[in-house]
Amino acid sequence: MTHRVASRTQGIEPFYVMEIVKEAQRLSEAGRPIVHLSIGEPDFTAPPPVQSAARRAIDAGLTQYTPALGTDALREAIAADYGRRFGLAVEPERIVVTAGASGALLLALAALLERDRSVLMPDPSYPCNRHFAAVFEGRAHLLPCGPETRFQPTAEMIEGAWRADSAGVLLASPSNPTGTSIDAAVLAAIAKGVRARSGFLIVDEIYQGLSYEHEPWTALSLGEDVLALASFSKYFNMTGWRLGWLVAPRPLVPTLEKLAQNLFICPSAIAQHAALACFSPEALAIYEERREEFRRRRDFLVPALRAIGFQIPVVPDGAFYIYADISHFGVNSWDFAFELLRETGVCLVPGRDFGAAQTARYVRISYANKQENLREAINRLDRYLRGRLR
């Protein structure tokens, strides 16, 4: 039997980072000690209060289907957290609990993106975002963004790029791969412009809890027509639990519920019951200490990388990534990343996944690893680069 693959899949590229991860795994199995500065995943796991809550849920038999929008208790807890963290009143009825932030974005685009319409998003940005648009037979309209705007678009850039087929804008703040946030005033101007064109604005805030240089702030404060998605994966260290949420305008929620019922039935029941413990004082104290540890790692790694020759045009203010320029080494980032891996055992991510605008000159470096491993990586890179640049 020959299966004819749907044409919509042709524009969806593979996750190229997996090629270097596979090579790192091969070297590791051969006995090479690998230091990963590649993985976009906290090295911390869910803290004891969350693990205990999961065990209690299993023991109590709380493992059956929940409502498609999530349990009332979790929606209320998330709404209360917006009040505690941002001083913002968000109605629990606007919160849609999802199977990870990816599930949230899939629901949002399924509800809002028509076939052959385009979504404006920055280049560089998280690759799955543009591929999600392709799944719904829409298009990603990438806006090249450089260090002069902290790799984020401005309202003027979006206004200049808006076309007849433009449906909306998808942003991330803080961003993967750059770790940079959008200034509140700039995002307000973007929202105003998109609103004037009857478009939608979706803001990915999955790294919002891992911000280091400014007071907590959410795009939801710009109006109830703004959609924001978040996750229990990054700040809350629950990557494999696959739990996130979307805050949407109330009139859109019935459509999202209908889609969620058909596409996912419901998010993981065990993960939802466990996630309630994320908002306990004990867990929040752990999360804040871990956030400070990520800040300490950034504050070590940025100057250490610069000292050995990496160019870092923008210091990240959030997430756990550094976007470094390696063009002066005279090799593209894809070849450079494999060269470093094979010669030093340090695994970085080439820019190829994140767009098309000058990605050959950038690598993404993750500091979701222990300080001792970061220091070991710097030592290895320093020795290698000294020999390479002689």
N, C-alpha and C positions, 0 to 999 in steps of 0.2 A: 504494500500500500504506500503510495506517495502522497505526502501531505503538502498542500499548497500553503505556504506561510503568508499570513496577512501582510499586505503591503505597508500597513502602519508601523510595522516593526523595523522597517528598513532604515528609518532615520534615528533609531535608538542605538547608540554606540555602547560597547561594553565598558565596564569599569576598568580603565587601563591600570589603575593602581594595583589591581589584583595580579597583574603580570609581575610587578616587582615584589609583591608579597609572596607570590609563588616561588620566585627565585630565592627570596630570603628563607622560605621554608625548606627549599632544597638544600641550601647551604647549611642551615641549622641541622638538618637530618644527617648531613655529612660530617658534623662535629664542629662547625664554625660557630662561635658565640656571636649572636646578632643583637645589636642594640636598635630597638624600634623607635624611631622618631616619626613614624608613619601613621599610626593608627589613630583615627578620630574617635577614640573611646576612652573615657576615664579609666585609669588603672585602679581606682577605687571601685568596690562593689557596693551593693545596697547595704546600709548600716544595720546593726543588730535590731533596732526597733522595727524596721521594715521586714527583715527576715522573720522575726518573731510573729508579726502580724500575718504574714503569709502562712506560717505553720498553723496559727490559730484558725485561719479561714479554712484550711484543708481539714483540720480536725473537726471543725464544726459543719463540714459538708457544704460550705459556701462556694461550690464549684460549678453551679449550673448557669444557664444563660441569664444575662442581665438585660435590662432595657437597651435598645440599640444606641441610645444617646449616653449610656453610662448610668451608674447607680446615682440616685438622688444624693446620697451621702457624699460621694466623691465630687459631684458637680458643685455641691454647696461648699465643700472644703476648698476647692479651687477658687470659687468666687470669694470666699473669705480671705484667701491668700492674696488676691489682688488688692483687697482693702488693706491688709496688713503691710504688704510690701510696697504698694504704690499709692495708697490712699485713694483708691478708685473703686467706686461702687459698680460691680458687674453682676447682673442678674444671673443666677444659676441656670435659668431657662435658656440663656444664650450660649451655654457651654456644651459642646459636643465632645464627649470622651471617645478617643479613637485608638486604633491599633498602631500606636506610634505616631510621630509627627508626619511620617509619610502617608499614613492613612488619612490624617487631617487634610493634607494638601491634595490628595487624590479626590476626597469628597468635595473640597472647595472648587477645584477645577472641573469636576464632573458637573457641578451645579452652575458654573458661571461661564465656562469657555465653550463657545460654539466652534463647530468645524470650520477650518480655514481662517480662524481669527488668530491673532498673535498676542503674546504676553511679553511685555518689556521687562527685562531683567539684566542685572549687571554682568559684565564679563571682566573679571572672573567671578564665578559663583558655583555653588554646589551642583554637580552635573545632573543629579536625578531631577532637579527642578525643571530643566528644559526637556528631559525625557518624559516626565509626567504630562507635559503639554502635548507631546507627540502621541501619547497613548490615546488622547481624546481628539486626535487628528487636528490639533491646533499647532501653532508654531511658537518657538521661542525667538524673540527679537532681542539679540544680545547688544548691549551698549558698552563699548570699550571704556573701562574706567581705570585710570592710572593712579600713581601715588599722589598726584597733585590734588585729587579729591578723596584721598584715603581709600581708593579702590571702590568708592560708592558713587552712585549717580546723583546729580543735582536736579532740581526742578527744571532748570533750563535745558539740561540734556534730555530729559523726558519729553518736555514740550517740543523740542526740535525733532525728536525721533517719532513722535506720535503720527500714525498714518490712518488711513480710512479703515484698515483691517484691525487696528489696535483695539483690544478688549480690556486690557488692564495692565497692572504692574505687580510684579512679585519681587520683593526685596528681602534681605536677611540682615538683622542687626542684633548682636554682632554676627559677623559673616564667617562662613567657611568658604574659602581657605584663608582669608586674610586676617581674621580676628578683629576687624574694625567695625565700628558702629556708625550709624547715621546720626548727625547732629539733630536734635529735636526740632529746631527751627527749620532745617532743611526738609525734614520729613513732613512737617506741617505744610510747607509750601508744595511739596509733591502731592500730598493728599488733596490740597485745594485745587491743584491743576487737574488731577485725575477726576475729581468730583465734577469739575466744570465740563468735562468731556463725557460724563456719564459712564465712566469706566469703573473697574473695581481695583482696590488696593489690598493686597495680601502681604502681611509682614511676618516673616519667619523669626520668631523670638526664642528658639530653642536654647540659645546660649545666653539669654538675658540674665539668668541667675549668676553667670560667670562674667560679670562686668567689674572693672577695676578702677576706672578713672572718673566716674561720674555717678551722681545719685541715681537710684533705680528709677526707670522711666519706661512706659509702655506706649506703643502706638495706639492702643485702645483709647487713650485720653484724647485723641484727635476727633473722635466722633463714633457713633454706633454703626456707621456704615463701613468702617474699617474692619477687616478680618485679621485676626492674629492667631498664629498657631504656636504651640509650645509642646514640651515633651518632658517625660520623667527620665529620659536617657542621660542627659549631660549633667546638669546641676544636681539632680537627684540620683545619679549613678545607677540607673536601672535599664541599661541598654537592652539586654536580652529579654526583658519583661514585656517589651513592645507595648508601650502605653504612652499616649499623648493626648492633646486636646486642641480644639478649635473654638475660638470665640467669634460668633457670627451675629449679624443683625437678626433680630427676632423674626422678621418676615421670612428669612431664608431657612430657619431651623426646620420647619416641616419638610422642605425639600431635602435637606441634609439627612433628616431622620429616615425618609423613604429610601434614599440611596444607601444609607448605612445598613438598613434592614436587609436590603437585597444583596449588597456587596460583602458585608462582614458579619451580619447577624448581631454581633456585639463584640466589644473588646474583651480581653481575658478577664474572667471573673476573679481569679486569684490575684492577678496583678492589681486590679482595682481595689480589692479589700486591703492588700498590702500597702498600696499607695496612700491610704488614709493616714498611715503612721508617718509619712514624710513630713507632715505639717505639725507633728508633735514637737514641743520645746526641745526634747532630748535629741531628736533627729536633726532639727534645724541648727542646733549648736554644732553638731558634727559636720553638717554641710557647710556652715560658714567657716569652720576651721579648714576644711578641704579647699574651699574657694581661696582662702589666704595662702594655702600651700601652692595652688596653681599660680597665684600672683608671685610668690617667691621664686618659683621655677622660671617664670617669664623674666623676672628681674635679674636672674642669673644668666639665662641663656642668650638674651638679646645682646648684651655687651660682650659675652664670651664669643659668640659667633662673629660679631663685628671685629673683634680682636684678631681672629684667625683668617679674616679676609672676606667673609660674606658681607654683602651690601644689603642692609635692611632699611628701605626708604621710609617705612611707616612702622612705628612701634604699635603693636596691637593693644587695644584697650579691653578686649574681652576674649571669650572662648579659650582655646589652648593651642593656637596656631601662630606661626610666624611665616610670613610670605617673603622669601629672601631672593634677591637678584643675584644670579651667578653668571651673568653674561660675560663679565670680565675674565672669567676663567677660560673663555674661548671654546666652549662646547655647549650644545643645547642641553636643556634640563633633563630630557629623557636619557640621553647617553651619560650625562653626568651622574644621575642617580644610580644607574646600573654600575657605572665605574666605581663610585664610592662604595656601593654595597659589596662588590667583589673584592675590592682592595682593602677595605677597612672593616667590613661587617656592620656598617651603620646604614640603616634603611631610611631614606627620605622619599617624599612623593614628588614626582615631576609635575609641572603645571599642566600637562596635556589634558587631564580630565576636566579642568575647570573652565574651559572656553577656548577661544581662538586668538584673543588679543595679547600678543607678546608672551604667551604662556611658555614658549620655548626658553625664556630667560629666567623663569621663576621656579623655585621649588617650595613646597609646603613642608614645614617642620613642625611636628607636634611635640608639645612638652607634657603630654599625658603619660609621663614616666617618672620614675623615682629620681631624686636629685643625684644619687650616686651613679645611676645610669646615664644621666645627662652629662655629668662630669667625664665619665668614661668615653662618651661619644665625642665630646670636645677634644679630649686628649688624642683619640684616634684620628679625628679629622685634622687636627693641628699637625700631627706628624706627617700625615699623607700630603697635605697641601704644601707644607714646607718643602718636601721633596719634589712635588709636581711643579712648583713655581720657581725652582732654582734655574 
